[in-house]
Amino acid sequence: MPRGCDYFRFKQFVVHQQRDVMRVNTDGVLLGAWTPAPAGHRILEVGTGTGVVALQLLQRGARQVDAIDIDQQACEQARENADLSPWAAQMQVVQNSFQEYAEQCETMYDLVVSNPPYYVGALPSPNERRNVMRHADTLPLEDLLAGLTLCLAPTGRFVAIFPIAEGSQFIALAAKAGLYCRQQVQVADQPMKRTKRLLCEFTYEKCTPQLSELFIRDANGEFSQEYRALTEDFYLGF
């Protein structure tokens, strides 16, 4: 993913990112492209950043996306990107923590998505805003799970991308609370490389998870056919 550019152009929209320290990245694009069956739903995105995932879901047919973020600059950037997109009327950006939003929420969502903050116990960055958006201190896994119990409909789904350690921990915590992993994709850079991320879909229906793998690149270092197929509706080069 290119660095240092103040905008990222997709096939149907442009993401400006001069305000937000968390720029467009592979994890976010994967989440927006992989999330199963977003069409027709009112969706909550937790931690929207630039708004890229919300815009992907709207391109894929979501009826409405309510996008929240704790960071003011991120919210301003996401609003700007929404206003410049074909789906301005279908995207609402709210500055709030997920903990507070879930407590006050009057909507039960059929689909909640998140690329949550994930660093635990790592050395903090000198950039305080980056710390807030990247470190799990602002949204511990327990708080994420507690918030879902308040705003996820009984027949709803939660979809997220995690680092493997945090994803495995959340799967175990969620199962104890009656939220079960239905699909799990182990994401690695290349074949024979270790898994770095988990794409997960959760429901309240008890089930055995469907397991699969996704490699970003093939053994020759080229983007894999599976990754191209998943993201070809978004990336200009595919």
PyMOL commands that set and color helices and strands:
alter all, ss='L'
color gray80, all
select helices_A, chain A and resi 26-34+52-59+72-83+88-90+98-104+128-134+141-151+164-176+225-231
alter helices_A, ss='H'
color red, helices_A
select strands_A, chain A and resi 7-9+14-16+42-46+64-69+91-95+109-114+152-163+180-188+195-203+210-215
alter strands_A, ss='S'
color yellow, strands_A
deselect
rebuild
show_as cartoon
